[in-house]
Amino acid sequence: MEFVSIPGPTRSLAPQAIVLLNAETGVPDDVCSHVYGYDETGKLITDTATDGINTWIKTYSYTAGNLTGETKWVKQ
């Protein structure tokens, strides 16, 4: 994959897809259900996934309205 810098207006970054990878195999785990948490402006701040036995959470952070970070999946 190649990334190309194209001049133009700055846009906010937003998560485009959320895929939970199996912690042991690193393969997408389609059996998980997700609950999403949003802040008062509608920005995604947490993704909580469960397979019915285990639960993982990923947290997103923003600066001046722009996505500036996301954590790795953390097992609860």
N, CA, C and O atoms as a GROMACS GRO file, in nm:
protein
  304
    1MET      N    1   0.085  -0.117   0.000
    1MET     CA    2   0.000   0.000   0.000
    1MET      C    3   0.089   0.123   0.000
    1MET      O    4   0.191   0.126   0.070
    2GLU      N    5   0.053   0.221  -0.077
    2GLU     CA    6   0.130   0.344  -0.087
    2GLU      C    7   0.042   0.461  -0.042
    2GLU      O    8  -0.076   0.469  -0.078
    3PHE      N    9   0.101   0.551   0.034
    3PHE     CA   10   0.031   0.670   0.078
    3PHE      C   11   0.087   0.789   0.004
    3PHE      O   12   0.209   0.805  -0.006
    4VAL      N   13   0.000   0.871  -0.048
    4VAL     CA   14   0.041   0.987  -0.126
    4VAL      C   15  -0.012   1.111  -0.058
    4VAL      O   16  -0.130   1.118  -0.022
    5SER      N   17   0.074   1.210  -0.041
    5SER     CA   18   0.033   1.336   0.018
    5SER      C   19  -0.020   1.427  -0.093
    5SER      O   20   0.053   1.463  -0.185
    6ILE      N   21  -0.147   1.462  -0.082
    6ILE     CA   22  -0.209   1.549  -0.181
    6ILE      C   23  -0.241   1.682  -0.115
    6ILE      O   24  -0.313   1.685  -0.015
    7PRO      N   25  -0.190   1.793  -0.169
    7PRO     CA   26  -0.219   1.922  -0.109
    7PRO      C   27  -0.370   1.950  -0.110
    7PRO      O   28  -0.441   1.911  -0.202
    8GLY      N   29  -0.414   2.015  -0.008
    8GLY     CA   30  -0.555   2.050  -0.003
    8GLY      C   31  -0.595   2.081   0.140
    8GLY      O   32  -0.510   2.086   0.229
    9PRO      N   33  -0.723   2.102   0.162
    9PRO     CA   34  -0.770   2.137   0.296
    9PRO      C   35  -0.747   2.023   0.393
    9PRO      O   36  -0.754   1.905   0.357
   10THR      N   37  -0.721   2.060   0.517
   10THR     CA   38  -0.702   1.961   0.622
   10THR      C   39  -0.838   1.907   0.664
   10THR      O   40  -0.931   1.984   0.688
   11ARG      N   41  -0.849   1.775   0.672
   11ARG     CA   42  -0.973   1.713   0.714
   11ARG      C   43  -0.951   1.639   0.846
   11ARG      O   44  -0.841   1.590   0.873
   12SER      N   45  -1.055   1.632   0.926
   12SER     CA   46  -1.049   1.555   1.049
   12SER      C   47  -1.038   1.408   1.016
   12SER      O   48  -1.100   1.361   0.921
   13LEU      N   49  -0.959   1.336   1.095
   13LEU     CA   50  -0.952   1.192   1.080
   13LEU      C   51  -1.067   1.130   1.157
   13LEU      O   52  -1.104   1.179   1.263
   14ALA      N   53  -1.122   1.025   1.104
   14ALA     CA   54  -1.229   0.953   1.171
   14ALA      C   55  -1.209   0.804   1.146
   14ALA      O   56  -1.163   0.766   1.038
   15PRO      N   57  -1.242   0.721   1.243
   15PRO     CA   58  -1.228   0.577   1.218
   15PRO      C   59  -1.314   0.537   1.098
   15PRO      O   60  -1.431   0.573   1.091
   16GLN      N   61  -1.255   0.465   1.005
   16GLN     CA   62  -1.326   0.422   0.887
   16GLN      C   63  -1.382   0.281   0.902
   16GLN      O   64  -1.488   0.250   0.847
   17ALA      N   65  -1.313   0.198   0.974
   17ALA     CA   66  -1.359   0.061   0.997
   17ALA      C   67  -1.299   0.013   1.127
   17ALA      O   68  -1.186   0.045   1.162
   18ILE      N   69  -1.377  -0.064   1.198
   18ILE     CA   70  -1.330  -0.120   1.323
   18ILE      C   71  -1.335  -0.270   1.310
   18ILE      O   72  -1.442  -0.329   1.288
   19VAL      N   73  -1.219  -0.333   1.322
   19VAL     CA   74  -1.212  -0.478   1.309
   19VAL      C   75  -1.139  -0.532   1.430
   19VAL      O   76  -1.025  -0.495   1.458
   20LEU      N   77  -1.205  -0.620   1.503
   20LEU     CA   78  -1.143  -0.684   1.618
   20LEU      C   79  -1.068  -0.806   1.570
   20LEU      O   80  -1.127  -0.894   1.507
   21LEU      N   81  -0.939  -0.812   1.600
   21LEU     CA   82  -0.859  -0.927   1.563
   21LEU      C   83  -0.851  -1.023   1.680
   21LEU      O   84  -0.836  -0.981   1.795
   22ASN      N   85  -0.862  -1.151   1.652
   22ASN     CA   86  -0.849  -1.253   1.755
   22ASN      C   87  -0.712  -1.239   1.819
   22ASN      O   88  -0.611  -1.234   1.749
   23ALA      N   89  -0.707  -1.232   1.951
   23ALA     CA   90  -0.582  -1.206   2.023
   23ALA      C   91  -0.480  -1.318   2.002
   23ALA      O   92  -0.360  -1.292   2.007
   24GLU      N   93  -0.525  -1.439   1.978
   24GLU     CA   94  -0.432  -1.550   1.960
   24GLU      C   95  -0.388  -1.567   1.816
   24GLU      O   96  -0.271  -1.598   1.789
   25THR      N   97  -0.481  -1.546   1.722
   25THR     CA   98  -0.448  -1.573   1.582
   25THR      C   99  -0.423  -1.447   1.500
   25THR      O  100  -0.360  -1.454   1.395
   26GLY      N  101  -0.471  -1.332   1.547
   26GLY     CA  102  -0.456  -1.209   1.470
   26GLY      C  103  -0.552  -1.200   1.353
   26GLY      O  104  -0.536  -1.115   1.266
   27VAL      N  105  -0.651  -1.288   1.349
   27VAL     CA  106  -0.748  -1.294   1.240
   27VAL      C  107  -0.876  -1.223   1.284
   27VAL      O  108  -0.914  -1.233   1.401
   28PRO      N  109  -0.944  -1.151   1.193
   28PRO     CA  110  -1.069  -1.086   1.232
   28PRO      C  111  -1.166  -1.186   1.294
   28PRO      O  112  -1.187  -1.295   1.241
   29ASP      N  113  -1.225  -1.146   1.404
   29ASP     CA  114  -1.315  -1.232   1.480
   29ASP      C  115  -1.458  -1.184   1.457
   29ASP      O  116  -1.502  -1.087   1.518
   30ASP      N  117  -1.530  -1.253   1.371
   30ASP     CA  118  -1.664  -1.211   1.333
   30ASP      C  119  -1.772  -1.246   1.434
   30ASP      O  120  -1.888  -1.211   1.416
   31VAL      N  121  -1.736  -1.315   1.541
   31VAL     CA  122  -1.837  -1.358   1.638
   31VAL      C  123  -1.858  -1.255   1.749
   31VAL      O  124  -1.941  -1.278   1.838
   32CYS      N  125  -1.787  -1.146   1.748
   32CYS     CA  126  -1.799  -1.045   1.853
   32CYS      C  127  -1.913  -0.948   1.825
   32CYS      O  128  -1.938  -0.910   1.711
   33SER      N  129  -1.980  -0.908   1.933
   33SER     CA  130  -2.076  -0.799   1.921
   33SER      C  131  -2.011  -0.674   1.980
   33SER      O  132  -1.927  -0.683   2.069
   34HIS      N  133  -2.052  -0.559   1.929
   34HIS     CA  134  -1.990  -0.433   1.969
   34HIS      C  135  -2.094  -0.337   2.027
   34HIS      O  136  -2.209  -0.334   1.983
   35VAL      N  137  -2.050  -0.261   2.126
   35VAL     CA  138  -2.128  -0.150   2.180
   35VAL      C  139  -2.040  -0.027   2.167
   35VAL      O  140  -1.926  -0.026   2.214
   36TYR      N  141  -2.093   0.076   2.103
   36TYR     CA  142  -2.015   0.196   2.077
   36TYR      C  143  -2.058   0.308   2.172
   36TYR      O  144  -2.177   0.326   2.198
   37GLY      N  145  -1.959   0.382   2.224
   37GLY     CA  146  -1.986   0.498   2.309
   37GLY      C  147  -1.948   0.625   2.237
   37GLY      O  148  -1.844   0.632   2.170
   38TYR      N  149  -2.033   0.726   2.251
   38TYR     CA  150  -2.011   0.853   2.181
   38TYR      C  151  -2.013   0.968   2.282
   38TYR      O  152  -2.080   0.960   2.384
   39ASP      N  153  -1.938   1.075   2.251
   39ASP     CA  154  -1.943   1.192   2.337
   39ASP      C  155  -2.062   1.279   2.298
   39ASP      O  156  -2.140   1.243   2.210
   40GLU      N  157  -2.076   1.393   2.365
   40GLU     CA  158  -2.193   1.479   2.342
   40GLU      C  159  -2.196   1.540   2.202
   40GLU      O  160  -2.301   1.588   2.159
   41THR      N  161  -2.084   1.539   2.130
   41THR     CA  162  -2.083   1.592   1.993
   41THR      C  163  -2.100   1.482   1.888
   41THR      O  164  -2.099   1.510   1.768
   42GLY      N  165  -2.115   1.358   1.934
   42GLY     CA  166  -2.136   1.247   1.841
   42GLY      C  167  -2.009   1.178   1.795
   42GLY      O  168  -2.014   1.093   1.706
   43LYS      N  169  -1.895   1.211   1.856
   43LYS     CA  170  -1.770   1.145   1.819
   43LYS      C  171  -1.757   1.012   1.892
   43LYS      O  172  -1.791   1.001   2.010
   44LEU      N  173  -1.709   0.911   1.820
   44LEU     CA  174  -1.685   0.779   1.878
   44LEU      C  175  -1.575   0.790   1.982
   44LEU      O  176  -1.466   0.838   1.952
   45ILE      N  177  -1.602   0.744   2.106
   45ILE     CA  178  -1.498   0.750   2.209
   45ILE      C  179  -1.462   0.612   2.262
   45ILE      O  180  -1.350   0.593   2.310
   46THR      N  181  -1.553   0.514   2.254
   46THR     CA  182  -1.520   0.378   2.296
   46THR      C  183  -1.587   0.276   2.205
   46THR      O  184  -1.695   0.299   2.151
   47ASP      N  185  -1.519   0.165   2.189
   47ASP     CA  186  -1.574   0.049   2.120
   47ASP      C  187  -1.552  -0.068   2.214
   47ASP      O  188  -1.438  -0.105   2.243
   48THR      N  189  -1.660  -0.126   2.263
   48THR     CA  190  -1.652  -0.240   2.354
   48THR      C  191  -1.700  -0.363   2.278
   48THR      O  192  -1.811  -0.365   2.225
   49ALA      N  193  -1.616  -0.465   2.272
   49ALA     CA  194  -1.648  -0.586   2.198
   49ALA      C  195  -1.651  -0.705   2.293
   49ALA      O  196  -1.573  -0.712   2.388
   50THR      N  197  -1.742  -0.798   2.267
   50THR     CA  198  -1.749  -0.919   2.346
   50THR      C  199  -1.781  -1.038   2.257
   50THR      O  200  -1.854  -1.026   2.159
   51ASP      N  201  -1.725  -1.151   2.294
   51ASP     CA  202  -1.756  -1.276   2.224
   51ASP      C  203  -1.848  -1.363   2.310
   51ASP      O  204  -1.870  -1.480   2.279
   52GLY      N  205  -1.902  -1.303   2.417
   52GLY     CA  206  -1.989  -1.376   2.508
   52GLY      C  207  -1.916  -1.431   2.628
   52GLY      O  208  -1.978  -1.469   2.728
   53ILE      N  209  -1.784  -1.436   2.619
   53ILE     CA  210  -1.700  -1.483   2.730
   53ILE      C  211  -1.604  -1.374   2.773
   53ILE      O  212  -1.594  -1.340   2.891
   54ASN      N  213  -1.533  -1.319   2.676
   54ASN     CA  214  -1.434  -1.214   2.701
   54ASN      C  215  -1.483  -1.080   2.647
   54ASN      O  216  -1.565  -1.075   2.556
   55THR      N  217  -1.432  -0.972   2.707
   55THR     CA  218  -1.467  -0.837   2.664
   55THR      C  219  -1.339  -0.757   2.643
   55THR      O  220  -1.245  -0.767   2.722
   56TRP      N  221  -1.336  -0.679   2.536
   56TRP     CA  222  -1.224  -0.591   2.504
   56TRP      C  223  -1.278  -0.452   2.483
   56TRP      O  224  -1.393  -0.434   2.443
   57ILE      N  225  -1.194  -0.351   2.508
   57ILE     CA  226  -1.235  -0.212   2.484
   57ILE      C  227  -1.122  -0.138   2.412
   57ILE      O  228  -1.004  -0.159   2.439
   58LYS      N  229  -1.163  -0.050   2.322
   58LYS     CA  230  -1.070   0.039   2.251
   58LYS      C  231  -1.123   0.180   2.274
   58LYS      O  232  -1.244   0.203   2.265
   59THR      N  233  -1.033   0.273   2.302
   59THR     CA  234  -1.071   0.411   2.332
   59THR      C  235  -1.010   0.505   2.229
   59THR      O  236  -0.895   0.488   2.187
   60TYR      N  237  -1.088   0.603   2.188
   60TYR     CA  238  -1.045   0.702   2.090
   60TYR      C  239  -1.033   0.838   2.158
   60TYR      O  240  -1.115   0.872   2.244
   61SER      N  241  -0.931   0.917   2.119
   61SER     CA  242  -0.914   1.050   2.177
   61SER      C  243  -0.907   1.154   2.066
   61SER      O  244  -0.864   1.127   1.954
   62TYR      N  245  -0.950   1.276   2.102
   62TYR     CA  246  -0.960   1.385   2.006
   62TYR      C  247  -0.896   1.510   2.064
   62TYR      O  248  -0.899   1.533   2.185
   63THR      N  249  -0.838   1.591   1.977
   63THR     CA  250  -0.786   1.722   2.013
   63THR      C  251  -0.846   1.822   1.915
   63THR      O  252  -0.834   1.807   1.793
   64ALA      N  253  -0.910   1.924   1.968
   64ALA     CA  254  -0.974   2.027   1.885
   64ALA      C  255  -1.067   1.964   1.782
   64ALA      O  256  -1.076   2.011   1.669
   65GLY      N  257  -1.136   1.857   1.821
   65GLY     CA  258  -1.232   1.793   1.733
   65GLY      C  259  -1.175   1.694   1.634
   65GLY      O  260  -1.249   1.632   1.558
   66ASN      N  261  -1.042   1.678   1.633
   66ASN     CA  262  -0.977   1.586   1.539
   66ASN      C  263  -0.930   1.461   1.610
   66ASN      O  264  -0.876   1.469   1.721
   67LEU      N  265  -0.948   1.346   1.548
   67LEU     CA  266  -0.901   1.221   1.605
   67LEU      C  267  -0.749   1.225   1.614
   67LEU      O  268  -0.680   1.244   1.514
   68THR      N  269  -0.697   1.206   1.736
   68THR     CA  270  -0.553   1.213   1.755
   68THR      C  271  -0.495   1.085   1.813
   68THR      O  272  -0.374   1.071   1.822
   69GLY      N  273  -0.580   0.992   1.852
   69GLY     CA  274  -0.526   0.868   1.906
   69GLY      C  275  -0.632   0.762   1.926
   69GLY      O  276  -0.751   0.790   1.938
   70GLU      N  277  -0.584   0.639   1.928
   70GLU     CA  278  -0.668   0.527   1.963
   70GLU      C  279  -0.583   0.423   2.033
   70GLU      O  280  -0.468   0.401   1.996
   71THR      N  281  -0.640   0.361   2.134
   71THR     CA  282  -0.565   0.261   2.208
   71THR      C  283  -0.572   0.128   2.136
   71THR      O  284  -0.654   0.108   2.046
   72LYS      N  285  -0.485   0.037   2.177
   72LYS     CA  286  -0.497  -0.101   2.133
   72LYS      C  287  -0.615  -0.162   2.205
   72LYS      O  288  -0.664  -0.105   2.302
   73TRP      N  289  -0.661  -0.277   2.160
   73TRP     CA  290  -0.767  -0.347   2.231
   73TRP      C  291  -0.715  -0.390   2.368
   73TRP      O  292  -0.607  -0.448   2.378
   74VAL      N  293  -0.793  -0.361   2.472
   74VAL     CA  294  -0.754  -0.396   2.609
   74VAL      C  295  -0.858  -0.494   2.662
   74VAL      O  296  -0.977  -0.464   2.667
   75LYS      N  297  -0.810  -0.611   2.702
   75LYS     CA  298  -0.901  -0.711   2.759
   75LYS      C  299  -0.943  -0.668   2.898
   75LYS      O  300  -0.859  -0.630   2.980
   76GLN      N  301  -1.073  -0.675   2.925
   76GLN     CA  302  -1.128  -0.633   3.054
   76GLN      C  303  -1.132  -0.749   3.151
   76GLN      O  304  -1.175  -0.732   3.265
   0.00000   0.00000   0.00000
